[in-house]
Amino acid sequence: MAYVIAEPCIGTKDAACVDACPVDCIHPKKDNEKFPSAEQLYIDPVECIDCGACVPVCPVSAIFALDDLPEKWAAYAQTNSEYYGR
């Protein structure tokens, strides 16, 4: 897993990161039926290519490299993986 979306995304779900991702690994998208009920956006830990394009466009600074994920949000690494059934 390269990047993780953490707590600041909850309730925001700004899609700038989705648009910036060159490999389409951030979901759900606004046109997906799961979007309204999703608590946050999630990065697919297998599909992510570790490019970091999503980080600077996140308006709430919710995206972290796994090694830089604050301890208080460590559980979000598992949350992201679980969303994709991994």
C-alpha positions as CSV (number, residue, x, y, z in Angstrom):
1,M,0.0,0.0,0.0
2,A,1.5,3.3,-1.1
3,Y,-1.1,6.0,0.0
4,V,-3.9,6.1,2.4
5,I,-6.9,8.4,2.7
6,A,-7.6,9.2,6.4
7,E,-10.2,10.9,8.6
8,P,-10.1,14.5,7.1
9,C,-11.9,13.0,4.0
10,I,-14.9,11.9,6.0
11,G,-17.9,14.1,5.0
12,T,-15.8,15.9,2.4
13,K,-15.3,13.4,-0.4
14,D,-13.8,16.0,-2.7
15,A,-13.1,14.3,-6.0
16,A,-10.0,16.3,-7.0
17,C,-7.9,13.3,-6.1
18,V,-10.0,11.0,-8.3
19,D,-9.4,13.4,-11.3
20,A,-5.6,13.6,-10.5
21,C,-5.1,9.8,-10.3
22,P,-3.5,8.5,-13.5
23,V,-4.4,4.8,-12.8
24,D,-8.0,5.3,-11.6
25,C,-7.5,3.7,-8.2
26,I,-9.5,6.1,-6.0
27,H,-13.2,5.2,-5.4
28,P,-16.1,5.6,-5.3
29,K,-16.5,8.2,-8.0
30,K,-19.3,10.7,-7.9
31,D,-21.2,8.9,-10.6
32,N,-21.0,5.5,-8.7
33,E,-24.1,4.4,-6.9
34,K,-21.9,3.8,-3.7
35,F,-20.8,7.5,-3.6
36,P,-23.7,8.9,-1.6
37,S,-23.5,6.3,1.1
38,A,-19.7,6.1,1.3
39,E,-18.2,7.8,4.3
40,Q,-15.0,8.7,2.5
41,L,-13.0,8.0,-0.6
42,Y,-10.5,5.1,-0.7
43,I,-7.3,4.2,-2.5
44,D,-6.9,0.7,-3.9
45,P,-3.7,-0.6,-2.3
46,V,-3.0,-2.9,-5.2
47,E,-3.7,-0.5,-8.1
48,C,-1.9,2.5,-6.6
49,I,1.4,3.2,-8.4
50,D,2.8,5.4,-5.7
51,C,3.0,8.5,-7.9
52,G,1.7,10.9,-5.3
53,A,-0.4,12.9,-7.8
54,C,-3.4,12.8,-5.4
55,V,-1.6,14.3,-2.4
56,P,-1.2,18.0,-3.4
57,V,-4.8,18.3,-4.8
58,C,-6.6,17.1,-1.7
59,P,-8.2,20.2,-0.2
60,V,-8.4,18.8,3.3
61,S,-4.9,17.1,3.4
62,A,-6.4,13.7,4.0
63,I,-4.0,11.6,1.8
64,F,-0.8,10.3,3.3
65,A,2.0,8.0,2.2
66,L,1.7,4.9,4.4
67,D,5.0,5.7,6.1
68,D,3.8,9.2,6.9
69,L,0.3,8.3,8.1
70,P,-0.2,9.9,11.6
71,E,-0.4,7.3,14.3
72,K,-3.9,8.6,15.3
73,W,-5.1,7.6,11.8
74,A,-3.2,4.3,11.5
75,A,-6.5,2.3,11.3
76,Y,-7.3,4.0,8.0
77,A,-4.7,1.8,6.2
78,Q,-6.9,-1.2,7.1
79,T,-10.1,0.7,6.2
80,N,-8.8,1.5,2.7
81,S,-7.8,-2.2,2.2
82,E,-11.1,-3.5,3.5
83,Y,-13.1,-1.3,1.1
84,Y,-11.4,-3.2,-1.7
85,G,-11.9,-6.6,0.0
86,R,-8.2,-7.0,0.7
